[in-house]
Amino acid sequence: MDRAELAAGLMTTGGDRRIAVDPGTGLNPYLVAPQPSGVMAYSSSTANAISPAAFAEVQRRLERIAPDGVLDARGYRAALDGLRERIRRALRLPASTEIVFAASGTDLEYVGLAVGHRAGAAGIDNMLLGADEVGSGCIHSSRGHYFADRTPLGLVVAPGEAIDPANPDRVRLHALAARGMGGVPMPSEDLLLEIGALVDAAARAERHALVHVVHGSKTGLILPSFAHIDALRRRFGDALSFVVDACQCRLGGSTVASYLARGATVFLTGSKFMGGPPFSGVALVPRGAMQKSAGMLPGFERLFCRAEWPESWPGAERLPEGANLGLLLRLEASIYELELYQRLTPADVRRTLDLFDEAVDMLTARLGAVRAIPQMANDWQDSSVRPQEMRTLVTVDLGQTRRKIGFERSRKLYRMLLDDLGSNVLGPANRVVAARRIRLGQPVKCIPLPEGGYAGTLRIGLSMPQMVEFAAMDSASLQARLQDDMGAIAAKLDIVADL
């Protein structure tokens, strides 16, 4: 087996079944292979194929740290500590930022439970915002249950069972809606009142409140606002903790620092905007939040290796020594992309986003579609004043097109875009269009319909590797590239929607 085959194979290990590839197709359930792909992709909201440059970097790192594909616990700790320093430098984080690694964004929810674990508390009341717009397994992991049938350590478990069977009710989950009818985001003021009532009830029951903030959901929501986070902190103090689901990674270092300064733990993943291969997770934890933790929950020893947690985290000594080389290589690819992206100037980023917006507007006009409202502020209509990183993701509402496409139909269209359907249509020009393989972000249920069900959606997202590639192009070439790509998406949708 050559180095490329070894690297590709290892990157499909150390996770749950979502990362395993089908031997027949060589693709995982997200239809992505563990090596570079020639598919046209704007899929950074779901799953990326690793870039050629990152794949080469993974092979170099593998040759340096584990040429035979085996890594011991000591080497694993050294490699992860190196990544911790690189992340702090790339995002300009204070040295006091502790970093935990996990096999996926869904596994990061367990880190949140450790942050919210308090000595003497009767349990944790976990307030999960926008369950339909975060990872689908989070509804299980956020209540301290297994979400898959095996853990990153390869142990067979039962999905839905508590990781601590002796205390299955330690965590009570409160799911809060992020959107109302028509897909309109809930006002942050309404969420402030709802969260406040839940924290009050938790305090009366002598339970610790853990509040989820969403910074960049699957459709770009940011809720609640910083002002309302501050209001909750003033009112409840140490009776509550915050975790920020920023797993899409569409935020800058200054925004991360603002959350950390408020004592909030920030979740990032390497497989969305960061552009690395699926799956990997990073939790940025203020040292003060770590010091308030009562430690690991029973059952964590089936989920994590010791090196993935700071050595000083209470209870970390109970975790098994070992190494998850697959996770390490996926992280190496993602942090490599992050470091390249951080070299871009704000002007580079703005130019690409302005041309991207222009091309997407052309696409939606051609389809007769509209963009789903991305966030709750009144200025959502003017994309130029939204947080810059949020402009890298657009959710297209297909329910208002002339075909009135529903959610289940949009799921089929998502797959048809990725398939070579050239033999299914008549005419040489149509065959060329239908044969092109295009990967977008998966549809997400975010626009409830008055008659029931959900409108169809597709998501179009830029990744950090694309932003780096596009920054090297002159404006005319980049404009033509983006217009051609969006035109290809519209052309194939026109054809497959009638199949």
Stockholm file with secondary structure:
# STOCKHOLM 1.0

chainA/1-499         MDRAELAAGLMTTGGDRRIAVDPGTGLNPYLVAPQPSGVMAYSSSTANAISPAAFAEVQRRLERIAPDGVLDARGYRAALDGLRERIRRALRLPASTEIVFAASGTDLEYVGLAVGHRAGAAGIDNMLLGADEVGSGCIHSSRGHYFADRTPLGLVVAPGEAIDPANPDRVRLHALAARGMGGVPMPSEDLLLEIGALVDAAARAERHALVHVVHGSKTGLILPSFAHIDALRRRFGDALSFVVDACQCRLGGSTVASYLARGATVFLTGSKFMGGPPFSGVALVPRGAMQKSAGMLPGFERLFCRAEWPESWPGAERLPEGANLGLLLRLEASIYELELYQRLTPADVRRTLDLFDEAVDMLTARLGAVRAIPQMANDWQDSSVRPQEMRTLVTVDLGQTRRKIGFERSRKLYRMLLDDLGSNVLGPANRVVAARRIRLGQPVKCIPLPEGGYAGTLRIGLSMPQMVEFAAMDSASLQARLQDDMGAIAAKLDIVADL
#=GR chainA/1-499 SS CCHHHHHHHHTTCSSCGGGCCCTTTSCCTTSCCSSCCCSEEEBTTTCCCCCHHHHHHHHHHHHHHCTTSCCCHHHHHHHHHHHHHHHHHHHTCCTTEEEEEESSHHHHHHHHHHHHCCTTCSCEEEEEECGGGSCTTHHHHTTTBCCSSBCTTCCBCCTTSBSSTTCTTSEEEEEECSBCGGGCBCCHHHHHHHHHHHHHHHHHTTCEEEEEEEESCTTCCEESCHHHHHHHHHHHGGGEEEEEECTTCCSCHHHHHHHHHTTCEEEEESSSTTCCCSCCEEEEEEHHHHHHCCCCCTTGGGTCCGGGSCTTSTTGGGSCCCCCHHHHHHHHHHHHHHHHHTTSCHHHHHHHHHHHHHHHHHHHHHHTCEECCCCSSGGGGCGGGSCGGGGGEEEEECTTSTTCCBHHHHHHHHHHHHSCCGGGSSSHHHHHHHHCCEEEBCCCCCCBCTTSSBBCEEEEECCHHHHHHHHTSCHHHHHHHHHHHHHHHHHHHHHHTTC
#=GC SS_cons         CCHHHHHHHHTTCSSCGGGCCCTTTSCCTTSCCSSCCCSEEEBTTTCCCCCHHHHHHHHHHHHHHCTTSCCCHHHHHHHHHHHHHHHHHHHTCCTTEEEEEESSHHHHHHHHHHHHCCTTCSCEEEEEECGGGSCTTHHHHTTTBCCSSBCTTCCBCCTTSBSSTTCTTSEEEEEECSBCGGGCBCCHHHHHHHHHHHHHHHHHTTCEEEEEEEESCTTCCEESCHHHHHHHHHHHGGGEEEEEECTTCCSCHHHHHHHHHTTCEEEEESSSTTCCCSCCEEEEEEHHHHHHCCCCCTTGGGTCCGGGSCTTSTTGGGSCCCCCHHHHHHHHHHHHHHHHHTTSCHHHHHHHHHHHHHHHHHHHHHHTCEECCCCSSGGGGCGGGSCGGGGGEEEEECTTSTTCCBHHHHHHHHHHHHSCCGGGSSSHHHHHHHHCCEEEBCCCCCCBCTTSSBBCEEEEECCHHHHHHHHTSCHHHHHHHHHHHHHHHHHHHHHHTTC
//
